[in-house]
Amino acid sequence: MIRRKKLLSAVLAVAMTASMAACGSAEEKGGTQAAETQAKQPAAETAAAGEAAEEAAESTEEQISLSIAWWGGQTRHDYTQQLLDLYTQSHPNVTFETSPSGWDGYFDKLATQAAAGAMPDIVQMDYLYIATYANNGSVIDLQPFVDNGTIDASNIDEAVLGTGKIGDSLAGMVLSNSILALTYNPDVLAEAEVETPATDWTWTDYAAAWKQIHEKTGAYGIETNLTDNINVLNYYVRQRGEKLFSDDNKSLGYADDAVFVDYINMITELVDCGAMPNPDEYAQISTLPKESFPVVTGDAGFRNDWNNYAVIAEGTNDKLKLMTPPMADDGTKALWVKPGMFFSVSSTASEAEQQAAAEFINWFVNSEEANAIIMAERGVPVSSEIRSFLADSGKMTPKQVEMFEYVDLAVPVCAEVPAPDPAGISEVTTAFQDAVYNVLYGRKTAEEAAAAFRTTADEILARNN
Amino acid sequence: MSLSKKRRNNIVGYILLTPWLVGFVCMYLIPSGMSLFYSFTDYNLLSAPDFIGIDNYIRMFTRDEKFWQALKVTFMYVLILVPARLAFALCVAMMVNKKHKGIGVYRTLYYIPSIIGGSIAVSVVWRQLFGNGGVFMSISEALGIKQRSSLLGNPDTALLAIILLGVWQFGSSMLTFLSALKTIPNSLYESAMVDGSRPFYTFFHITIPMLTPTIFFNLILQIINGFRVFTESYVITDGGPLDGTLSYVLYMYRKAFTHFEMGYSCALAWVFVAIVAVFTVLLFWTQNRWVYYESDAK
């Protein structure tokens, strides 16, 4: 029986070693691979791809395979695939490996790939993360391609193009503009006997309308809880004449917590009366596909999103309308035209791949052929030529026309564009949502939550910038 | 002559060991060493690491609230899950420890959750069961209890739903209990019966003491496994609500791959190794007090 004890200890020892090794493995794997990437930069590629790249430089007929990643709904996945096939038809030497995905998890996956040195060659990038990726060197400077004419930027507004500049580097080619917008379902409003909203409606007017919708129809007044898009807080803060982040990005930009306290109180009131989903209900809504959110199915009156949302949902409900976000009581203009999304090129791509990627991006942004398929689904195109091409084409659906018209509606209430979001923004966004949720769950008062948010956000910003 | 033969034997031994040694050094020793080094650096994965001494560790213990939250969640998970799972596994093992027609089918059925339990699919099912608008909310609504929040949507109860999923995966513990139960000599029970012992008394004075080596073995395995919980909190709740299910490994993952703080994440990993090691050593240390090996008895 002594033997049995020994056997047990041996089994235990092996089991423990194995499990502890497993604990650490995810970390360590990332670490080693990243170290390798670093060693091999700038052309961190497999040997085969490297050779292919060298040959490609001599002969343009050499096969190039570009990996490309984007987020979006099913509509976007379908037409993007169509678009890539079309490009391969006219450029038989370029083929694509695609990784389409929803917004949820997209940046988690991208971060993992970047860490492993396996980031896709062309990456759809958001304003939230572009500074992070530019600062850690995982995307290349596209300015040389603009300078040598590979990417034609002549029809793009300087200020808009500049939104992709981080420091001295053009980290992303902006594809579209978008503006914060309320999307509403007119049928729900009619049922609740709520008037059609107008640009001069204030937060108070909207809060009343949202409550009325809930009382009369049982639907949510607004289906978003205004805590997962930090741009909304920025908008709210700007309405008080302040900014969310300081100029050096090392701390919050507003001096008095009162503004955030007001924001939290507004949300709490709406959630308590049921006009806005509580965190649990909202988590459930967030898992739905974009085309079937409550506002589309008539279970909510409003949704806070970007001005391309009505186009995205058009396939399931073609009645949705757009309106500018609530005004400040004193009418301070705070809205801005935000770069909708970017294409960035990975620094792990070989030179030939970078060149091919730049050519593709140029085609995507400037060709009528491509945009006749995209039909502004990614937001209002940045090229003025393409905008007028689409407007004159007569092929646009009513929702697409409305998205374009929304820009005209919104510009009068727009102010200057804020600087790109600082590095560490994803952590700040989490802290922002935590602050509001702490109040919604009754853990903190609004004042405590606002103070805690300041401490946390300042620490994150100071550490990252 | 004999010496050189001995040496030759050693060489053969080392050659036979080589595949394992190479694997151990490349896949375990070097990466571990590197992660230990990174834990003393500010390292974002893509630019060169900056040596910052023990700053990461200082930050963890003095300024990082989420670190403490993750520790709290993980400890609660382990401290509730392990006893609950073992108790449940023992109950089931005793129930299926009978000679009965078709008992093999039951044993197989009870083991199935352990095979599929850790998977993404089951985690998604769990969300559908306990999440907002899920099965349990629909049932309680049908019974006339209307709520706006689900079990998973409340920071105080979300962890319970995840622990429940863990308890449900009792299969492997059940199997070891079952085989241990079969090794308890029937003569012990017979003499107890002759002496008029009640079933309750028999259980605590014969079954449990005879099972202590198995309990000990399960305890060590399950504690180490429990500390490593990741999939459940990542898929079902993504650590939420309000970090109520933020497990330590999930936090480590986020620091490394969402916030690009690989150096800090490595530091977290090493503190974690220390914690698990301390737990294991403590358990071994208490072993003599309560684990009964037949061989020791005289």
Chai-1 contact restraints between the chains, C-beta under 6 A:
chainA,res_idxA,chainB,res_idxB,connection_type,confidence,min_distance_angstrom,max_distance_angstrom,comment,restraint_id
A,M1,B,E294,contact,1.0,0.0,6.0,A-B,restraint_1
A,M1,B,S295,contact,1.0,0.0,6.0,A-B,restraint_2
A,I2,B,S295,contact,1.0,0.0,6.0,A-B,restraint_3
A,K5,B,Y293,contact,1.0,0.0,6.0,A-B,restraint_4
A,L12,B,I220,contact,1.0,0.0,6.0,A-B,restraint_5
A,A15,B,L221,contact,1.0,0.0,6.0,A-B,restraint_6
A,S19,B,I224,contact,1.0,0.0,6.0,A-B,restraint_7
A,A21,B,Y28,contact,1.0,0.0,6.0,A-B,restraint_8
A,C23,B,R228,contact,1.0,0.0,6.0,A-B,restraint_9
A,G24,B,A269,contact,1.0,0.0,6.0,A-B,restraint_10
A,E27,B,S35,contact,1.0,0.0,6.0,A-B,restraint_11
A,E27,B,C266,contact,1.0,0.0,6.0,A-B,restraint_12
A,E27,B,A269,contact,1.0,0.0,6.0,A-B,restraint_13
A,E28,B,P31,contact,1.0,0.0,6.0,A-B,restraint_14
A,E28,B,S35,contact,1.0,0.0,6.0,A-B,restraint_15
A,G31,B,M34,contact,1.0,0.0,6.0,A-B,restraint_16
A,G31,B,S35,contact,1.0,0.0,6.0,A-B,restraint_17
A,G31,B,Y38,contact,1.0,0.0,6.0,A-B,restraint_18
A,T32,B,P31,contact,1.0,0.0,6.0,A-B,restraint_19
A,A34,B,L45,contact,1.0,0.0,6.0,A-B,restraint_20
A,D108,B,T258,contact,1.0,0.0,6.0,A-B,restraint_21
A,A111,B,F257,contact,1.0,0.0,6.0,A-B,restraint_22
A,A111,B,T258,contact,1.0,0.0,6.0,A-B,restraint_23
A,T112,B,F257,contact,1.0,0.0,6.0,A-B,restraint_24
A,A115,B,L45,contact,1.0,0.0,6.0,A-B,restraint_25
A,N136,B,N44,contact,1.0,0.0,6.0,A-B,restraint_26
A,N136,B,L46,contact,1.0,0.0,6.0,A-B,restraint_27
A,G137,B,L46,contact,1.0,0.0,6.0,A-B,restraint_28
A,G137,B,S47,contact,1.0,0.0,6.0,A-B,restraint_29
A,S138,B,L46,contact,1.0,0.0,6.0,A-B,restraint_30
A,N278,B,R148,contact,1.0,0.0,6.0,A-B,restraint_31
A,P279,B,P241,contact,1.0,0.0,6.0,A-B,restraint_32
A,D280,B,N132,contact,1.0,0.0,6.0,A-B,restraint_33
A,D280,B,S149,contact,1.0,0.0,6.0,A-B,restraint_34
A,D280,B,S150,contact,1.0,0.0,6.0,A-B,restraint_35
A,D280,B,G153,contact,1.0,0.0,6.0,A-B,restraint_36
A,E281,B,N132,contact,1.0,0.0,6.0,A-B,restraint_37
A,Q284,B,N132,contact,1.0,0.0,6.0,A-B,restraint_38
A,Q284,B,G133,contact,1.0,0.0,6.0,A-B,restraint_39
A,E427,B,H259,contact,1.0,0.0,6.0,A-B,restraint_40
A,Y437,B,L242,contact,1.0,0.0,6.0,A-B,restraint_41
A,Y441,B,P155,contact,1.0,0.0,6.0,A-B,restraint_42
